[in-house]
Amino acid sequence: QVWQIRLDMHLLNHDGNITDAASIAGIVALCHFRRPDVSVQGEEVTVYTPEERDPVPLSIHHMPICVSFAFFHQGTYLLVDPTEREERVMDGLLVIAMNKHHEICTIQSSGVVMLLQDQILRCSKITAVKVAEITELIQKALENDQKARKEGGKFGFAESIPNQRITAFKMESAAVDTNDVEEQAGEIIAKADPPSEVFANPVLHTPGTAQIGEGIESSWGDLEESEKEEAAEEEGESEAAAFECEKVKTEDTSTVRETKSDEPIVLSDSEEEEVVILEPQELPRKTR
């Protein structure tokens, strides 16, 4: 019987050279993984929980790390760790996987470039230096994580995120005392100020207008220039309509003789009345 292990890669941000990043992430995940401890007695196999026995690491003998090389102008120029924009214009790509013992695990070449023997040897020497640096970083990170776990400190991806940051959405846990919650809530409600008076029905100031609420002035600020022009046009139309209506009412009055606007109008009845015709700008504005 053997263990079956599956390694899944999830890309969060692709900016080129995804092969090298995936190889480093995969090796670190396998080295950091711990399987449950197992004992075999005859045909009986016992798998222990983490509470019963500490999980054990996998048997990993070496860490193959991938290093990518991009070639330009038919191999004239060489570039290590190309970005996404550099990969768009490169002529060819060479990927070498090697461990810290200078053992080549795999070589993959793609593109339309023909590489010479000296170019491949040069890339292998560069790969040996890069693999040694990356392997040292991986081992140091694993040692720090194991040390933090033994000391009971913070470890893991979630614990490495700083608290009280708007991008982290993470805060320290706090204990909440749930004893006498109902009594405390009653005291808080009793000490609180009563709610303000609420008008359930609209307040009718004049016929044709209504107001709901406390009557606080609007705080939206001044209107924009276009809105001011539209409001002025609407007020002008309303004033003109009011003037025409007043004029029609005056004409419909019984036996009114024509006269100038600055002269009084004399009615045919025995009772005389002075009527003053208002100019449009003197009419009261319509309540909006």
Disulfide bonds with the S-S distance in Angstrom:
none
